[in-house]
Amino acid sequence: MPSSFVLTLSCPDRPGLVYAVSGWIAGSGGNILDSQQFSDTSDAEFFLRVHFTMPVETSAAALGERFAILADEHHMAFRLVAAETPTRTLVMVSREGHCLNDLLYRQSAGGLNIQIPAVVSNHRDLERLAGAYDVPFHHVPVDDKAKAEARLLELVDELDVDLVVLARYMQIITDDTCRTLEGRAINIHHSFLPSFKGARPYQQAHDRGVKLIGATAHYVTAALDEGPIIDQGVLRVDHRMTAGDLARIGRDVEAQTLSRAVQLHAESRVLMNGPRTVVFD
């Protein structure tokens, strides 16, 4: 049975919320290991993340049922999970493997609290990479987008997937699938958008003499590349670097930024706040 739990919640801000939650945990015999809170004064919304232990064996579901009484009283939207349980994460890729390789390595080394039950791709280029980590590979071509996304959602259900990661998956996800995966699909892209769209963005950046290269990890929404931002990374570059140098640096930033975002999500450190996020790092 799990030994510790993470409770995250949001609700209209009012006095006594921290006292109410901490009192419930103490009254249940729990011990708080870590607590972070934020009050958004722009819309009077309150956000809280609490990591706590319980003295007797129990389940997150049982605790959630008991906490729901307090949550209803304060109009809280909450999530309560076992801290030790890895997030089951399906990774989607096309032909570029730097983000996939980083996620697979960090998972295998215990650096990410995730479990990858499958890799899905519209090409076969990275099948051997997935196989090197003993992760099942599913080739799902996108000749028919509706059938391809139906197969994706089948895999999400069959494999009990908690999170879908678009690790340089170079296909646009339809609005219906975006809505189905709302809040549990993460994408990564370079920081040049919307300036340098289309093919060869790093060549375009080199031609313009950019001085900063970065990447943005965000939740997937129907608005292409405009979902709530989870994490961003940036590095300084200069005139001595070629377009190839920029692309190499960009790949490193993308991989690191995506892995940070996945870890933040897996540790229940990201709460939705309309078009933005609250990130308790």
JOURMO-V25692 format. One record per run of one state. SS is the DSSP state (H for helix, E for strand, L for the rest). FROM is the first residue (numbers start at 1). TO is the last residue. Records with the same first field share a line. If there is no record, write none. Layout:
SS->FROM-TO ; FROM-TO
//
This chain:
L->1-3 ; 13-16 ; 28-30 ; 41-44 ; 54-59 ; 74-76 ; 83-86 ; 94-97 ; 109-113 ; 122-126 ; 133-136 ; 140-144 ; 159-162 ; 167-174 ; 181-184 ; 191-200 ; 209-211 ; 220-228 ; 237-242 ; 267-269 ; 274-275 ; 280-281
E->4-12 ; 31-40 ; 45-53 ; 77-82 ; 87-93 ; 114-121 ; 137-139 ; 163-166 ; 185-190 ; 212-219 ; 229-236 ; 270-273 ; 276-279
H->17-27 ; 60-73 ; 98-108 ; 127-132 ; 145-158 ; 175-180 ; 201-208 ; 243-266
//
